[in-house]
Amino acid sequence: MGESVPVSCPTCSRRHTFVVSVYPCACGAPVAPPLARDAPPQPITHRTWTDEWVMVRCAACGRQGHWPQPELGCPCGAVLRIPVRPVNPAGPPREPQESHEPQDTARVRPTLSRRPAAPRPSFHPLTIRTARDVVTAAALYLRWLGFHGIVQAEEQPASGIDLRGPEVVAQVDPTTSPASLRSVETLWLHGLSASAVSVFFSLAGYADDARARADDLGVPLFVMDLTGAPQPVNTPATELVSSGA
Protein backbone atom coordinates (compact mmCIF):
# COMPACT_ATOMS: atom_id res chain seq x y z
CA MET A 1 0.00 0.00 0.00
CA GLY A 2 1.25 3.50 -0.84
CA GLU A 3 1.69 6.36 1.58
CA SER A 4 -1.35 8.20 2.88
CA VAL A 5 -1.93 11.88 3.55
CA PRO A 6 -4.79 13.87 5.06
CA VAL A 7 -6.57 15.95 2.43
CA SER A 8 -9.00 18.81 3.02
CA CYS A 9 -11.31 19.67 0.13
CA PRO A 10 -10.96 23.40 -0.65
CA THR A 11 -14.51 23.46 -1.99
CA CYS A 12 -16.48 22.02 0.96
CA SER A 13 -13.79 21.61 3.68
CA ARG A 14 -14.45 17.87 4.06
CA ARG A 15 -11.42 15.95 5.29
CA HIS A 16 -10.25 12.73 3.67
CA THR A 17 -7.38 10.28 3.95
CA PHE A 18 -5.85 9.78 0.53
CA VAL A 19 -3.82 6.61 -0.19
CA VAL A 20 -1.68 6.77 -3.33
CA SER A 21 -1.82 3.87 -5.80
CA VAL A 22 1.28 1.70 -6.23
CA TYR A 23 2.35 0.36 -9.63
CA PRO A 24 5.21 -1.94 -10.66
CA CYS A 25 8.40 -0.61 -12.26
CA ALA A 26 9.88 -2.55 -15.18
CA CYS A 27 12.42 -3.92 -12.67
CA GLY A 28 9.57 -5.35 -10.57
CA ALA A 29 9.86 -2.95 -7.63
CA PRO A 30 6.72 -1.18 -6.39
CA VAL A 31 6.63 2.53 -7.26
CA ALA A 32 4.26 5.28 -6.18
CA PRO A 33 4.35 9.02 -6.83
CA PRO A 34 5.85 10.78 -3.77
CA LEU A 35 3.19 13.04 -2.32
CA ALA A 36 3.98 16.66 -1.47
CA ARG A 37 2.53 16.84 2.03
CA ASP A 38 3.07 20.58 2.40
CA ALA A 39 1.16 21.50 -0.79
CA PRO A 40 -2.66 21.85 -0.84
CA PRO A 41 -4.80 19.87 -3.29
CA GLN A 42 -6.10 21.73 -6.32
CA PRO A 43 -9.60 21.32 -7.83
CA ILE A 44 -9.47 20.08 -11.42
CA THR A 45 -11.45 22.32 -13.74
CA HIS A 46 -9.68 21.55 -17.02
CA ARG A 47 -7.71 18.52 -18.13
CA THR A 48 -4.67 18.30 -20.38
CA TRP A 49 -2.35 15.42 -21.22
CA THR A 50 0.49 17.05 -19.26
CA ASP A 51 -1.66 17.33 -16.12
CA GLU A 52 -2.71 13.67 -16.30
CA TRP A 53 0.83 12.32 -15.73
CA VAL A 54 3.72 12.94 -13.33
CA MET A 55 7.36 11.94 -13.60
CA VAL A 56 8.42 9.40 -10.96
CA ARG A 57 11.77 7.74 -10.29
CA CYS A 58 12.08 4.14 -9.08
CA ALA A 59 14.15 4.06 -5.89
CA ALA A 60 15.30 0.50 -6.63
CA CYS A 61 16.79 0.92 -10.13
CA GLY A 62 16.74 4.66 -10.84
CA ARG A 63 14.43 4.45 -13.86
CA GLN A 64 12.17 7.42 -14.52
CA GLY A 65 8.72 7.04 -15.99
CA HIS A 66 5.34 8.71 -16.36
CA TRP A 67 2.67 7.60 -13.87
CA PRO A 68 -0.98 8.70 -13.41
CA GLN A 69 -1.38 11.97 -11.51
CA PRO A 70 -2.95 11.15 -8.10
CA GLU A 71 -6.53 12.37 -7.82
CA LEU A 72 -9.29 12.25 -5.20
CA GLY A 73 -13.02 12.60 -5.79
CA CYS A 74 -14.90 14.41 -3.02
CA PRO A 75 -18.62 13.69 -2.33
CA CYS A 76 -19.31 17.38 -2.98
CA GLY A 77 -18.46 16.76 -6.63
CA ALA A 78 -14.99 18.29 -6.70
CA VAL A 79 -12.11 16.29 -8.19
CA LEU A 80 -8.84 17.17 -6.48
CA ARG A 81 -5.34 16.90 -7.91
CA ILE A 82 -2.99 15.68 -5.15
CA PRO A 83 0.41 17.43 -5.45
CA VAL A 84 3.49 15.29 -6.07
CA ARG A 85 7.10 16.11 -5.27
CA PRO A 86 9.09 16.73 -8.49
CA VAL A 87 11.88 14.35 -9.47
CA ASN A 88 15.23 15.58 -8.17
CA PRO A 89 17.48 16.02 -11.22
CA ALA A 90 20.54 15.28 -9.10
CA GLY A 91 21.52 11.73 -8.33
CA PRO A 92 23.64 8.79 -9.50
CA PRO A 93 23.80 7.80 -13.19
CA ARG A 94 20.82 5.78 -14.29
CA GLU A 95 19.52 3.99 -17.32
CA PRO A 96 17.90 6.08 -20.09
CA GLN A 97 14.50 7.43 -19.18
CA GLU A 98 11.76 4.90 -19.67
CA SER A 99 8.22 6.01 -20.38
CA HIS A 100 5.11 4.11 -19.33
CA GLU A 101 3.19 5.89 -22.04
CA PRO A 102 1.78 4.01 -25.05
CA GLN A 103 4.95 4.28 -27.18
CA ASP A 104 6.56 1.67 -24.94
CA THR A 105 3.65 -0.72 -24.81
CA ALA A 106 4.82 -3.19 -27.45
CA ARG A 107 7.30 -4.64 -24.95
CA VAL A 108 5.34 -4.53 -21.72
CA ARG A 109 1.63 -4.91 -22.39
CA PRO A 110 -0.10 -8.24 -21.84
CA THR A 111 -0.79 -9.73 -25.26
CA LEU A 112 -3.89 -11.60 -26.30
CA SER A 113 -3.67 -15.18 -27.50
CA ARG A 114 -4.14 -15.58 -31.24
CA ARG A 115 -4.50 -19.32 -31.32
CA PRO A 116 -7.58 -20.72 -33.07
CA ALA A 117 -10.58 -20.58 -30.77
CA ALA A 118 -12.17 -23.78 -29.56
CA PRO A 119 -15.86 -24.06 -30.42
CA ARG A 120 -17.96 -22.23 -27.88
CA PRO A 121 -21.70 -22.42 -27.27
CA SER A 122 -23.77 -19.32 -27.91
CA PHE A 123 -23.55 -16.66 -25.23
CA HIS A 124 -26.73 -16.28 -23.19
CA PRO A 125 -26.88 -12.67 -21.95
CA LEU A 126 -28.33 -11.42 -18.70
CA THR A 127 -30.98 -8.72 -19.07
CA ILE A 128 -29.74 -5.52 -17.40
CA ARG A 129 -32.03 -3.79 -14.92
CA THR A 130 -29.53 -2.39 -12.40
CA ALA A 131 -25.91 -1.23 -12.35
CA ARG A 132 -25.03 -4.46 -10.56
CA ASP A 133 -26.50 -6.44 -13.46
CA VAL A 134 -23.99 -4.78 -15.80
CA VAL A 135 -21.09 -6.17 -13.75
CA THR A 136 -22.70 -9.61 -13.54
CA ALA A 137 -23.30 -9.67 -17.30
CA ALA A 138 -19.66 -8.75 -17.92
CA ALA A 139 -18.53 -11.57 -15.60
CA LEU A 140 -20.67 -14.06 -17.50
CA TYR A 141 -19.17 -12.85 -20.77
CA LEU A 142 -15.59 -13.21 -19.53
CA ARG A 143 -16.36 -16.78 -18.45
CA TRP A 144 -17.87 -17.42 -21.88
CA LEU A 145 -14.65 -16.15 -23.46
CA GLY A 146 -12.74 -18.77 -21.47
CA PHE A 147 -11.41 -16.87 -18.46
CA HIS A 148 -11.62 -18.88 -15.25
CA GLY A 149 -11.83 -17.96 -11.58
CA ILE A 150 -13.62 -14.65 -12.18
CA VAL A 151 -14.27 -12.87 -8.88
CA GLN A 152 -16.74 -9.99 -8.67
CA ALA A 153 -16.12 -7.13 -6.23
CA GLU A 154 -18.92 -6.85 -3.65
CA GLU A 155 -18.88 -3.04 -3.78
CA GLN A 156 -17.50 -0.43 -6.19
CA PRO A 157 -13.74 -0.70 -5.55
CA ALA A 158 -11.51 2.36 -5.31
CA SER A 159 -9.22 0.80 -7.92
CA GLY A 160 -12.06 0.67 -10.44
CA ILE A 161 -11.41 -3.04 -11.03
CA ASP A 162 -14.81 -4.73 -10.82
CA LEU A 163 -13.79 -8.21 -11.99
CA ARG A 164 -10.60 -10.21 -11.48
CA GLY A 165 -9.32 -13.59 -12.53
CA PRO A 166 -5.90 -15.26 -12.72
CA GLU A 167 -5.46 -13.98 -16.29
CA VAL A 168 -7.77 -10.98 -16.54
CA VAL A 169 -8.81 -7.72 -14.87
CA ALA A 170 -11.89 -5.87 -16.01
CA GLN A 171 -13.58 -2.56 -15.39
CA VAL A 172 -17.32 -2.14 -15.91
CA ASP A 173 -18.74 1.36 -16.39
CA PRO A 174 -22.55 1.38 -15.96
CA THR A 175 -22.89 5.17 -16.11
CA THR A 176 -24.42 7.24 -18.88
CA SER A 177 -21.14 9.02 -19.69
CA PRO A 178 -18.55 7.64 -22.14
CA ALA A 179 -15.58 6.00 -20.44
CA SER A 180 -12.61 8.36 -20.16
CA LEU A 181 -9.01 8.21 -21.33
CA ARG A 182 -7.77 8.08 -17.74
CA SER A 183 -10.03 5.12 -16.93
CA VAL A 184 -8.63 3.13 -19.85
CA GLU A 185 -5.02 3.97 -18.96
CA THR A 186 -5.50 3.13 -15.28
CA LEU A 187 -7.11 -0.21 -16.16
CA TRP A 188 -4.16 -1.00 -18.43
CA LEU A 189 -1.72 -0.27 -15.59
CA HIS A 190 -3.62 -2.63 -13.29
CA GLY A 191 -3.43 -5.33 -15.95
CA LEU A 192 0.27 -4.68 -16.35
CA SER A 193 0.76 -5.01 -12.58
CA ALA A 194 -1.11 -8.33 -12.51
CA SER A 195 0.40 -9.67 -15.78
CA ALA A 196 -3.18 -10.02 -16.95
CA VAL A 197 -5.33 -9.03 -19.91
CA SER A 198 -7.22 -5.78 -19.28
CA VAL A 199 -10.81 -5.68 -20.56
CA PHE A 200 -13.23 -2.74 -20.43
CA PHE A 201 -17.04 -2.87 -20.58
CA SER A 202 -19.16 0.28 -20.88
CA LEU A 203 -22.84 1.03 -21.31
CA ALA A 204 -22.28 4.50 -22.80
CA GLY A 205 -19.29 3.77 -25.03
CA TYR A 206 -15.94 5.57 -24.95
CA ALA A 207 -14.54 9.04 -25.46
CA ASP A 208 -12.63 9.35 -28.74
CA ASP A 209 -9.25 9.74 -27.01
CA ALA A 210 -10.00 6.77 -24.73
CA ARG A 211 -10.76 4.54 -27.70
CA ALA A 212 -7.62 5.66 -29.55
CA ARG A 213 -5.45 4.98 -26.49
CA ALA A 214 -7.05 1.56 -25.97
CA ASP A 215 -6.05 0.68 -29.54
CA ASP A 216 -2.47 1.77 -28.77
CA LEU A 217 -2.36 -0.21 -25.52
CA GLY A 218 -4.13 -3.30 -26.83
CA VAL A 219 -7.04 -2.99 -24.37
CA PRO A 220 -10.21 -4.75 -25.59
CA LEU A 221 -13.24 -2.45 -25.41
CA PHE A 222 -16.83 -3.70 -25.31
CA VAL A 223 -20.11 -1.81 -25.23
CA MET A 224 -23.20 -3.31 -23.63
CA ASP A 225 -26.88 -2.68 -24.17
CA LEU A 226 -29.74 -3.48 -21.84
CA THR A 227 -29.97 -7.01 -23.23
CA GLY A 228 -26.61 -7.69 -21.57
CA ALA A 229 -24.85 -8.71 -24.80
CA PRO A 230 -21.36 -7.12 -25.07
CA GLN A 231 -20.24 -6.00 -28.52
CA PRO A 232 -16.56 -5.44 -29.45
CA VAL A 233 -15.75 -1.90 -30.55
CA ASN A 234 -12.03 -2.14 -31.33
CA THR A 235 -9.59 -4.59 -32.91
CA PRO A 236 -8.22 -6.03 -29.61
CA ALA A 237 -11.80 -6.85 -28.56
CA THR A 238 -12.58 -8.49 -31.89
CA GLU A 239 -9.41 -10.57 -31.64
CA LEU A 240 -10.29 -11.63 -28.09
CA VAL A 241 -13.73 -12.79 -29.20
CA SER A 242 -12.17 -14.68 -32.10
CA SER A 243 -9.40 -16.38 -30.14
CA GLY A 244 -10.94 -16.70 -26.68
CA ALA A 245 -8.92 -16.64 -23.48
N, C-alpha and C positions, 0 to 999 in steps of 0.2 A: 504494500500500500504506500502511496506517495505521501508527502508531507501535507499537513493540514494547517489552515490559517483561519482566524476569525474574519468574517467579512460583514460589513455594515452597508446595506443598500442605501445609496445616496438619494434615492427617490422616495422611499417610504420609511427608512431608518430601521427596517427589520434586520436582525442579526442572524448570520448563518455561519456554519463551519464548512469551509470548502476543502475538499480533499482532491489533490491533483492526480490525474490519470498517469499511470506508468506504462511505458511501451518498451519493447526490446530493441536494443541496438543491434547492428549487424554482427557484432562480436558475441551477442547473447546476453550481455549485461542489461539489467533494468535501468531505464533512463526516464527521468521526469523533468519538465521545465522547472528551474529553481524560482520559487515565488519571491517577489519583492515585498517583504512584510511591511516595510515602512511607506509603501505607496498605496493610495486609495484606489478602489475599483472604479472603472469608468463605464457609464452606460453606453451601450452600442446603439447608435442611431443610423449608421451607414457602414456597409461592409465593403472591403476591398480585398484583393488577393493578399496583399502585403500584410494586412491586419489579421488575416486568418492563420498565419504561421509565425513561429518564433524560432530563432536559432538556438540550439542547445548542444552542449558538448558532453560526450560520454566520459565520465570520470575514469572508467576502466581502461579505455583504449585511446582516448583523445579525439575520436572522430567527432565531427560537427555535422549536424543535420537539421532539417526543418521539421518541426513538430507542431501539432495543432495548438493554437493559442488557447489557454485555459479560459473557460467561460462559466458563468453561473446564472441560472434563471431564477428570478425572484417571483414569489406568488403574486406580487403586485403587477407583474407583466414586464418589468425591466429585465434586460439581459445585460449582465455585467462582464466586462473584460477584466480578468485578474492580472495585474502587472507581473511581469517576469524580469528577473535580473538579466542584464545583457551579458553575452559571452565576453569574457576577459580576453582581449587580443594577445596578452602576454602569456607565456607558458612554454613548455618543452616542445620540441619539434613533433609533429604528428603527421599522420597519413593525409593525403589530399582530401579536401572537404567532400563529404558524401551527402547527397541530398536524398531525402525520403519522399521527394515529389515524384510525379508520374514518370519522368524521364528515366528513372532508375528501376522501374518496375519489372522490366524484362527478366532481371536476375533474381528478384526477391519475391515476387508475388506468387501465391499458390496457383498452380496451373490446373486446369480441368482435364480430366481424362478424355481422350479422343478415341478410345477403343470402341468397336462396334457394340451397340447397346443390345442387351439381352431382351427378348420379347417381354413386354410388360402388359398387364391387363389395363383396360381403360380406367382413367382416373375418375373417381366418384366424388364430386365436390360437396362441400358442406355449405348450405345456404347461410348467408351472413345476415344476422339481425343485430348483433352488438359488436363493439370493438374487440371483445374477447374472441368472438367467432372468427374474426380476420386472422388472429394469431393461430387459432386451432386449425383453420383451413390451410394456412401456410405450412404448419407442422405435418398435416396429412400429405401435402404435396411433396415435401422433402422426403418423407418416407416412401412415397410412390416413385420418386426419382432414384431411390436406392440407398439413401442415407439411413444409418441405423443409430439407435440410442439417442433419438431426439428428445431433449428435455425442454419443457416450456416453463418460462419464468412465471411464478405465481402472481407477481405484481410488475408494473412497469419499472424495469431496472434503470438505474442511473446511467449505466453503460450504453443503453439503447439496444442491447442484444437480447432479443425476445426468445430466441431458440438457439440451442446448442446441441452439438453432437460431436463424436470423436473426430469427424472430418469436415464439419461445417459449422459456421455461425451465421445467423440470419437476423435481420432487423425487419420488423413489420410496422408500417406506418398506416394507421387506420384513419388519419385525419383527412380533412377536405382540402389541404394545401399540398402542392407538389413537393416531393422530397427534395431536400436541399443538397448542394454541393458538399457542405461540411458533413452532413449525415453519411453520404456515400464514402467520403474519405476516412471518416472515423470508423465506419464498419470495416473498411479495407484494412486499417491498422489493427483492429481486433483480430481479423482473420490472419494477418501476418504474424501476430503474437502467438496465436494458437496453431500455426502451421495448418490452417484449415481454409476451405473454400468459403468465401463471403458471398451471401445471397441476400438480395433486397426485394421485399414485397411492398407495394404501395397501392392504396385505393385511388389516389388522385394523380398518379403518374409522377413525373420527375421534371425538375427545372432543367432548362436546356444545358446549363453548364454542368449540372450533376450527371446528366446522361452522357455528355461528352467525356467527363472524367472517368465514369464507370467503364466506358469503352477503352480508355487508356490503361486503366488498372486491371481490366479483365474481370470486373464485378458483374455477375448476372443480375439483370433487372427484370422484375415481373410486375405487371399490373393485375389487379384483381377487381372483379365486379361483384355485385351482390349475390351472384350464383355461387361464388366461392371458387371459380375456376381461374387459376393464374394463367396469364398470357405473357410469353417472352417479348421484350421490347428492344433488346439489343443482341448483338452477335454472341457474346458469351452465354447469354441465357438460352438462345437457340441451340448452341452447341451442347449445353448441359442437358437440355431436354433430349437431344439426339443421342448423346452418349450415355446418359445416366451417371450415377455416382460411381 
